[in-house]
Amino acid sequence: MRRRTRVLRLALAACLLALAALTGGCAGGDAHRTVVVLGPWTGPEGAAFEDALARLSHHSGHHYVYKGTRSLRETLVAQLEAGAPPDVAILNSIGELTEYAADGKLEPLSPQAAERGYPPWSPTLTLDGRHRTYWVPLRVNLKSVVWSKRATGTKAPDWCVGMAAQATSGWPGTDWIEDILLHQAGPDTYTRWATGRLDWKHDPAVRRAFTTWSEILGPRSPKSVERSLTMSFEGTPDPEHPNAPKRGLLGGSLPGCTHEHQGSFIRSLYPGAMADNTLRVEPAARFLHGRAAYKDTYEVSGDMAAVLTDNPAAQDLVTLLTSEDGRKTWSRSTDAHLRPFFPDATDPRPDDPTGRAVASYLTHDADTLCFDASDVMPPVLRDAFYRAVLTYFQDPRTGTLDTLLGQLETVRSQIAGTPSGRSGRVHAPDDICASPGG
């Protein structure tokens, strides 16, 4: 299997190298005027980002080539193995970025590019005894929120759950457990857990987060469980219009469900509801059986830009994208329901009531923002967490949980004792929780 995977990666890398040659990624001065950006956005989001890059290129004099893919990790690994990385990569995983930095794959950001990088999205890494910034957030999202239809009133939630996400199926469940642990145990315990310094099997905070999730969801029939395991977190298209975009779990994909625990990015699936303000968004804390002391603590995520080559125009682009002009340009290039959230109170924000509410938590209303725990974990532990959540959702018995927590603790302890990177053992950064605005 490993040999087959490597062959596939090398084949993909060969295709990417050929494409680079056709698009002008050649030698000489022109190469340093072209910046290749690899990122996660496709469809309308990708088109909006490309439009923003085209507008920014008129000011910078550089040519920007954007390549969006849903298989971001596999594509980047193939390019790195082929020795042909993009100039800039946009990733949502601090765990992956930390590994790339430790392996010498990332360039430290220039002081100008690093200026808009602050915790929890852009923690400082210590490598080779030096404190440096290796990535900054381009777009951020709020995760500790619950969506519901205003027409449902205040009746008890019937939770919408879709766990499928191709190679990363399970992450909607890890978001639940992370959010619960954060609100029950607080940012300090959450940080120790996310950064590999908390025992999965024996610390009661971890077990309690799993069991609380099962209690909140309530009893579910085998048919309901199977449907959620195979249902995309984005829902399904309208069966009368199968080629239409996915309509979200609250848009009819799971008839009867009333509440959805999901990050702020999901608003992109509900353009009509955003326009007529028929969806309610609330802090998740009121649903999570947490402590009052942590009700104003929120889990967040982000899409962070890192530089992988010595092309000086790449550093300039990161500086430009995180500038006030860059963010205004991107915001203007984007439809209202796709408009990105940014981490600073002075940045542009969406115009609709829901978007403004989310932006206020991200920039000043929250006490503490903590980065998504599974996205802080090393990829091997993150992926094991995804699989464990799928198993527990299907079988939430105590014996099953005992086995899963033991397996996750084994993975954590193996990682903790294994040197990694050119600088020896590298741990995830500690400053993954911070006040809004850094």
N, C-alpha and C positions, 0 to 999 in steps of 0.2 A: 504493500500500500504506500509506504514512504517513497519507494522508487517511482511509483506511478505519479504520486503528487509532485515530486521534483521534476519529472518529465513534463507534466502539465504546466508547471510554473515556468520552466525554461522555454516551453513553446509560447506561452503568453508573453514572456519577456522578449522573445524574438519578434513577435508581432508588434509589440510596443516600440522596439528599436526601429523596425521598418517604418512605422508610422511617424516616428520622430524625424527620420531622414526625409520623409515626404513633406513634413510640415515645416521644415527649415531649421530643425535643431542641429545645426552644423557647426563647423569650427569657425574660428576667427571672431572679429569684433561683433558681428551680427548675432552670434550665439548669446552674448552677454546683454543684448538688447531684447532678446526673447526670453520670457519667463513662462515655464510650463508649470501649471498648477493642477494637482490632483486632489479631488474632493468628493464629498458624499452626495452632492445634490444633483438630481436628474430631473427630467420633466420641466414643469414650469419654474420650480425653484432653481434648477440648473440654468435655465434660459435667463432668468432674472439676474443671476450672478454673472453670467457671461456678458449681459448687457451692461452691468455696472463696470466690469473690467474694460469693456470697449470704451466706455465714457472716460474712465480714468486713464486709459492709454493716451488719449489726446493731450492730457496734461503732462504725463510723465515722459512721453516720447518712446516708451518701451512697448513691445508687442506681447500681449498676454494670451496664452493658449490654455484654456480650461478643459479638463477631462473629468467628467463626473461618472461615478460608478457606485452601484450598491455593493459590489465586492471589493471594498476599499482595501481591507487588510491583505487579501490575496494578491491584488494588483500591485500594491506597494512592495510586498515581499518579493514578488517576481522581478520587479524593476531593480530592487536592491541587489538581488542575486545576480542579475545580469550586468550590474555596474552602471545602470542608466536610470538613476532616480529622478523624479521630478525636482524642479527647483524648490517648490513649496508644496507641502502636503497638509491637508486639513483633516484632523482626526478628532474623535470625541473621547479617546481613552488616554488618561494620564498614565495608566499602567503600560500601555504600548509605547507612548512617547518616552517614558522613563527608560524602558529597555533600549529603544533606539539611541537615546542620548548616551547611555552607558556603553553601548557598542560602538560609539564614535560615528554614528550615522547622521547626527544632527549637528548643525553649526550653531554655536552660541549666538543669540541675537545681538545685534548692535545696540548701543545705548538708546538710539532713537527708536528702534523697533521694540525694544523691551519696555519703553516708558509706559505703555498702556497695558502692561501685564501685571496683574496683582491677584492675590489669593481671593477666592479659592480656585479660580480657573487657571492661574498661572503661577504656581508655587516655584520657589527657587530650588534648584538642584545643586548639590555639592558633589562635584566630580573632579578627580585629580586635586583635591584639596581646595578647589576654587568654587565660589558661589556664583552661579550664573542663571540666566533666564533663557530657556530654550524654546518656549512657545508662548503665544498670547491668544486670548479669545477673540474670534471674529464675531461669533453669534452665540448667544446664551439662551437657556430655557429654564423655566421654573418647573420642578417636578412634584412638589408637595401640594398638588391641587386636585380637586374633584370637580368633574363636569356633570351637569344634569339639565334636563329640560325644565324651564320655568313652569311649564304647565303641570308638572308632577307635584307641585306644592312641596309639602314637608313630610310626606309619607316615608316610611322606612325604605332604605335603598334596596333595590334589586340590582346587584352589581353586574355590569357588563365586563366580561373577561375574554380577551383574545390573546393567546400565548404564542402564536406562530409568528416567526420572523426569519424564515429561511435558516441560514447557518447560525443565527443568534437567537433562535426560539428559546423562550424562557425568561428573557429580560423583563417583560412586563411584570412577571411575578417577583423577580429580584427587586424591582423598584418598590413594590409593596413592602417587602420585608425590610429593606433599607429605611424606608420612610417610617415604618413602625418602630424599628430599633432606635432611630434618631429621636423620635418623640417620646419614647419610653425611657431610654437610658441617657440621652443627652449627647451633646457634641463631643465630649472627651472620650467617652466609651466608643462612640461611633468612629472617631478618628483612629483609635487603637485597633478596632476591628477592621476597618478599611485598609489600614496600612500593615496588616499582618502581625499585630502584637496582642491579639486576643484569641483565646482558645475557643474554637467553634464548638467543641463537644462539651466542655465543662463550664463555660461561662453561661450563667442563666439568662443573660440578656439576649443571646442569640436564639436559644431555644424558645424563649418567650415570644420573640418576634415571629417565629414560624407559627407557633400555636395560635397567637392572636390573629394572624392572617386567616387561618382556617376558621376561627370563630367569627370573624367579621363577614366572611363570605357565606357562612352558614351551610347547612346541608345542601348537597347538589346531587342530582340523579346521575347515574352512569352516562346517560345520553347527553346531559348538560356538560359533564366533564369532558367527554370526548369531543363535543362540539367546540368547547373553548380551547382544547389542545390543538385543534386543527384550524381554528379561526385566526386569521391574521389580525394583529393589533390594529390594523387600518380598516378592518371590516371587509366587506365585499362590494362589488358594483351592484347597482340596481339590476335585478334579473331581467327587467324589461329593456334595459340599455346595457348589455354586457360589456360594451367597449367604453363605457363611461368610467371616470375615475372612481376609486373606492369611496364609499360614503360614510365611513366611520361606524363604530359600534352603536352610537346613539342615533345614527341615521337610518336605522332599519335593518342593519346586518344581524342583530340579535333581538328579535321582536320581544317586547315585554320588559327588557332591562331598562333601568332608569338612571343609574349613576355610573360614571367611568372615572377611575383613578388613572390619570395619564398626564404627561408633561404638556407644557403650553404649546409645543409644536403641533399638537393634534388639531389645533384650531384651523390648520390649513385644509382639513377635510370637511369643515363645516362653513363654507363661505356664506351660504344663505343665512344660517343662524347667527353668524357674526354681523351680517349686515342689518338684520332686523332684531338683534339682541334677544333672541329666544332661548339661548343657552345661558345657564347660570354657572359661574366659576367660583369656587369657595376654597379657602385653605383646607388642606386635608386633615389638619390637626384635630378637628372636631369629630372625625370618624375613626381615629386610630387608637383609641383607648390609651392615650399617652398622658404625660404629666403636664399640669397647667404651666409649670415653669418653662416648658419647651414649646408652647403653642405658637410662638413667633419665630421658630426655627424652621428653615426650609431647605429641602434638598434641591440641588440645581445640577444642570449639565451644561455642556458647551461644545462648540466646534472650534478647535484651536489650530492656529497656523504655525508650522515649524519650517525651518529652512534646511534643505538637505544638500545644497551645493555651495560652492564659493562664488556663485554669480552675484555680484553686488546689487544687481537690479532686483534680486529676490528679497534682499533685506529692505530695499526701498519700497517694494510692493507691500510687504507686511506693515511697514510704517504708514503707508498711504491708506491701506484698508482699515486700519484702526484709528485713523485721524477723524476729526469732525467732518471734514469734506468727504472723506471716503465713505463714512457711514451714512451721510445724507444722500450721497449718490446711490448707494446700494438700496436705501429705503425708497428713494424715488423710482427706482427701476422695478419695484416689486408691487404686485397687486396687494390690496389691503389685507386679505386674509393670509398672505404669505410673508408679510412684512416682518423682518427679523427683530428680535429683542437684543439690546446691547447692555453692557454691564454698568455704564456710568449714567448718573442722573442728568448729565448735560447732553447725552446722545439723543437722536431722534427716537420717537416711540410711536406705536400704532395710534390711529385716530379713533378706533371704535372703543366703546366702554370696556369691553372685556380685555382688549389689548392694553388699555391704559391701566387697568387694575393689576394685571400681571406685571407690567413694567414697574409699577410702584413698589411691589414686593421685592423685585430684583434690585432696585436701586436705593430704596430708603426705608420702606415700611417694615422690613424684616429686622429682627435682632441679629440673627446669625444665618449665614448661607453655608451649606456643606455640600461639597461635590459628591456626585453619585458614587457610592462606595464600590460597586462592582467595576466601574470604569477607572477606579484608582488601583484595583487589584491587578497583579500580574495576569496576563491573558490566560495562562493555564488554570489558575484558580478561578478567575472570572467564568471561564467556560464550564468548569466543574460545578460552579454555583448555578449557572443556567440549567444544567442537566438535573441537578438535585431538586430545583424548584419544580420542574416538570414532573418528576417522580412523586414528590410530596403532594402536588396538586391532585394527582391521580389517586394517591393512597396516603391520606393524612393520619395514619395510625401512629401510635407512639413508637412501636418497634421500627417502623419505616424511618421515622425521624432520627431515632438513635443511630441507625446504620448510616444514614446520609450525613449526619453531623460528624460521625467518626471518619467517614471518607474525606470530607472536606478538611477536617483537622489534619489528616495525614498529608494531604496536598499542601496545606499551609506550612506544616513543620518541615516538609521536604524542601520547599522553596526557601524557608528561613535559613536552612543549613547549607544551601548551595551557592557558591560564588558565581557571580554573573558579571558580564561586561569587562571591558578592558581595565576598569578601575577596581576590580575585585567585587566584593559584595555591595550591591546597591539597593537601598530601601526606597520605598515610595516616600515622597516628601510628606512632612508632618502637617504643613499648613494648608489643609484641605477644608477647613472651616474658617470663616472670616466674616466680618461685618460687611454690609453692602458698600460698594465703592472702594474696597480694599482697606 
